[in-house]
Each structure stands twice: as structure tokens, then as C-alpha cells.
């Protein structure tokens, strides 16, 4: 039997949270986003694990999408928000004299929020690279592993937003990112927050492979500092975005109703009972959404962490 270890800290202190049927997952991607992901799954099921040592949740096998998969998702309405809270907050930690490296930069939208001495982006999507170059943004089609092989301690800031959760080997990814960072420089990371309501979301296919491979709590993000010789400057949770109000309320209603009716919690629930409860939750969310209180007191989907390299 294959020995499974944490993909971040390599601990064997892990336990199984739930199996996920890959046929059901592929069906969700097709229905919700019109994307075919069958080719990525070689097994009938993948498994969500929890590491007791570093608190990371991760899927195994770690199935990641390719460039075409992400290009296809770009066409899905609402997939990418340009008014990102994390961009505004991260910009506060970047000085006009800083040299900045952004990994997984997309079309370089973060450059609209910062003033710095130099900026270089790394990206693998041909569509995103083309858009960035049309705007004159310095960008290269390389992985951080390839780039860091010939770039050592050059940057004052290395950042990546909504990238780490897609990476099948986050330990290697962070190690290579830090090779490019000057001592005393800042590593800035934004990921979906497993301490927000999304941890309870059912049928949330975008939080599963081949899109998301891992799930990050604040405790796990703190563990990164210990594992990689960093100090945490700030941990900042995004307040609930207005576009996610219905999603938040549907998740809360579904969780409550399922618990009341004794429906077992699953990552994917496409049963008749689950479908009925989901429809009821959607209706309740629609009518309650206008009356949702102060959204700034509710954790939104993302968390930003700023580290300093020793």
C-alpha cells in the first residue's frame, strides 16, 4: 500500500476526511462550468486528508489542471474578480523602491495597484500572457522552479495570489519562491480561507481537483513560517464580498437544514434529498440576502499573509 504523507510538511500524521467520487466530480464541472475534466482522473475516487501536524487539508492523488483547463475556466462568468481585496492590502506592503516578482500573475492586474522599481511576472497561460504583453507588462512563461534555477535573492517582494492551493507540491513551490527573495524581503501569499464559510460548502467543485489541490487554515499558514524560516507580519481576512452573499447564505442554510434532517455531510451531494435541501437553501438565501447584516464582520473567501524572510 502506498504511504501517504503531507504534501507540505511531509508528516505521516494524517487522517482521511472523505473520499470523493471522480465521476460525480467530473459531472459537477460539466454542469456548472461546462468544462470536461474526465481526463485528469485515473481513479474512481480521490481522497481528502487532514494533516494533524501542520493542519493542511489536501487531496490525494494530487490532481492538477493544465493550461487549457484554466483557459477554459477564464470563460466562466465571475471566475476572476478584478477588484480583489488582497491586491489592495498587499500593495500597502510594497515600496516604490522594491523589486517585485509575482508568480502566477495572470494578465498582470496586480500592477494596477502598486508603484515599484521593477516588476516581473511568471505565468503559464498563453491567453493571460498575451493580454499582459499587450499592456507592456514584463512577464515570462516559466514555472517558479525553472525561474529560480537562475535567479537568486534578487527581489524585495515575492508574491502569489490564489495560486498555492493549485500546486501539487507546495513545499517545493515555496522553497523555490524563497530562493528569489532577498533576506529581509517580504513573501506575500493569498489563498482561499478554510477558516471561512467555504469549508462547509457542498458541491463546491472549484474547491476540489483539478482546480484546488489543498485547503489552508490560519494555523497552517502560521506553520509555513516555522517550516521555512519566516516571520509573520500580518494575517488579514477579506470581509465577505457582496457578490458572495448568496453563496454564504446558501451554505449556512444548507449546513443547518442538513444537520436538522440528519443528512450526512459530504463533499459532493447530488442525491434527491441533497438536491431538495439545496433548492430550499437557495430560495431562503434569495429572500434573506437583502437583510444580511454587517458583511465586514463575516470572513470572506480569501486570507492574505505577509511574511518576512530571515
C-alpha positions, 0 to 999 in steps of 0.5 A, spaced: 500 500 500 502 506 498 504 511 504 501 517 504 504 523 507 503 531 507 504 534 501 507 540 505 510 538 511 511 531 509 508 528 516 505 521 516 500 524 521 494 524 517 487 522 517 482 521 511 476 526 511 472 523 505 473 520 499 470 523 493 467 520 487 471 522 480 465 521 476 460 525 480 466 530 480 467 530 473 459 531 472 459 537 477 464 541 472 460 539 466 454 542 469 456 548 472 462 550 468 461 546 462 468 544 462 470 536 461 475 534 466 474 526 465 481 526 463 485 528 469 482 522 473 485 515 473 481 513 479 474 512 481 475 516 487 480 521 490 481 522 497 481 528 502 486 528 508 487 532 514 494 533 516 494 533 524 501 536 524 501 542 520 493 542 519 493 542 511 487 539 508 489 536 501 487 531 496 490 525 494 492 523 488 494 530 487 490 532 481 492 538 477 489 542 471 493 544 465 493 550 461 487 549 457 483 547 463 484 554 466 483 557 459 477 554 459 475 556 466 477 564 464 470 563 460 466 562 466 462 568 468 465 571 475 471 566 475 476 572 476 474 578 480 478 584 478 477 588 484 480 583 489 481 585 496 488 582 497 491 586 491 489 592 495 492 590 502 498 587 499 500 593 495 500 597 502 506 592 503 510 594 497 515 600 496 516 604 490 523 602 491 522 594 491 523 589 486 517 585 485 516 578 482 509 575 482 508 568 480 502 566 477 500 573 475 495 572 470 494 578 465 498 582 470 492 586 474 496 586 480 500 592 477 494 596 477 495 597 484 502 598 486 508 603 484 515 599 484 522 599 481 521 593 477 516 588 476 516 581 473 511 576 472 511 568 471 505 565 468 503 559 464 497 561 460 498 563 453 491 567 453 493 571 460 500 572 457 498 575 451 493 580 454 499 582 459 504 583 453 499 587 450 499 592 456 507 592 456 507 588 462 514 584 463 512 577 464 515 570 462 512 563 461 516 559 466 514 555 472 517 558 479 522 552 479 525 553 472 525 561 474 529 560 480 534 555 477 537 562 475 535 567 479 537 568 486 535 573 492 534 578 487 527 581 489 524 585 495 517 582 494 515 575 492 508 574 491 502 569 489 495 570 489 490 564 489 495 560 486 498 555 492 492 551 493 493 549 485 500 546 486 501 539 487 507 540 491 507 546 495 513 545 499 517 545 493 513 551 490 515 555 496 522 553 497 523 555 490 519 562 491 524 563 497 530 562 493 528 569 489 527 573 495 532 577 498 533 576 506 529 581 509 524 581 503 517 580 504 513 573 501 506 575 500 501 569 499 493 569 498 489 563 498 482 561 499 480 561 507 478 554 510 477 558 516 471 561 512 464 559 510 467 555 504 469 549 508 462 547 509 460 548 502 457 542 498 458 541 491 463 546 491 467 543 485 472 549 484 474 547 491 476 540 489 481 537 483 483 539 478 482 546 480 484 546 488 489 541 490 489 543 498 485 547 503 489 552 508 487 554 515 490 560 519 494 555 523 497 552 517 499 558 514 502 560 521 506 553 520 509 555 513 513 560 517 516 555 522 517 550 516 521 555 512 524 560 516 519 566 516 516 571 520 509 573 520 507 580 519 500 580 518 494 575 517 488 579 514 481 576 512 477 579 506 470 581 509 465 577 505 464 580 498 457 582 496 457 578 490 458 572 495 452 573 499 448 568 496 453 563 496 454 564 504 447 564 505 446 558 501 451 554 505 449 556 512 442 554 510 444 548 507 449 546 513 443 547 518 437 544 514 442 538 513 444 537 520 436 538 522 434 532 517 440 528 519 443 528 512 450 526 512 455 531 510 459 530 504 463 533 499 459 532 493 451 531 494 447 530 488 442 525 491 434 527 491 434 529 498 441 533 497 438 536 491 431 538 495 435 541 501 439 545 496 433 548 492 430 550 499 437 553 501 437 557 495 430 560 495 431 562 503 438 565 501 434 569 495 429 572 500 434 573 506 440 576 502 437 583 502 437 583 510 444 580 511 447 584 516 454 587 517 458 583 511 465 586 514 464 582 520 463 575 516 470 572 513 470 572 506 473 567 501 480 569 501 486 570 507 492 574 505 499 573 509 505 577 509 511 574 511 518 576 512 524 572 510 530 571 515 
